[in-house]
Amino acid sequence: MIRAFLVDDEPLAVKRLTRLLQADGRVEIIGASTDPVEALPLIAKQRPDVLFLDIQMPEMTGFELLSKIDPQPLVVFTTAWDQYALQAFEVNSVDYLLKPIEPEQLNRALTKAERIVVGNEARPDIQQLLSKWAASMGKAQPEYLERIASRTGDRVELVELSGVTHFFASDKLTWAATPVKNYAIDHTIQELERKLDPKRFVRVHRSALVNVKYIHELHTWFAGRMLIRLKDEKRTEIPVSRDRVHVVKERLGI
């Protein structure tokens, strides 16, 4: 069996990939981590055949982690950003999986990994990838999500962020609110705050992010708080916590 280690800062992503790999049956998961810094010594000690690696993570990117591993395992990148996936593909990593990962994608990546690990097919040139990454450091601008996936059973809908009025947490789920309907998504509010363009979305309290272009009115509220009223049909009202009032005002230029 292929020995694999998983690194992704999103616990839900690790859980889903673990479930998919276990269902496939060709992989032994020897470790997983949501912290790339903590993952480094574990990977060095366990020396997996294949590393399933997220690219954009806090504290250390997937490329940075990969540059510190010697010897380097085969790598399958997992990412929500198409441009990173294409970069990885161009330099011939084993494969890339765009989130949310589907069984068909995973099967393709595992088949390629098997040919290398078991069939002695030529290994991809990871050093070329790292050289390209190093050359681009300082040039790349942060890339943010433009759409987000909502999963209902076996169906996945892609929701354009331009049409999302706000995100909110309720009943242990996170929802993307649009004028048409609310979509359940596999990200926490904290994760979304890192992945969304801060010029477009502002966090107003621990359970909500608001699309700035949909803010219609601000009202002073009790205990130093504020109330946002959106310009949707429902005129949705969202409270702003006291510690976020100055952030909201600064983002709106008031």
Secondary structure, DSSP 4 states (H G I P E B T S, - for coil): -EEEEEE-S-HHHHHHHHHHHHHH-SEEEEEEES-HHHHHHHHHHH--SEEEEESS-SSS-HHHHHHT-SSPPEEEEEES-HHHHHHHHHTT-SEEEESSP-HHHHHHHHHHHHHHHTT-PPPP-HHHHHHHHHHHTTTPPP---SEEEEEETTEEEEEEGGG--EEEEETTEEEEE-SS-EEEES--HHHHHHHS-TTTEEEEETTEEEEGGGEEEEEE-GGG-EEEEESSTT--EEEE-GGGHHHHHHHHT-
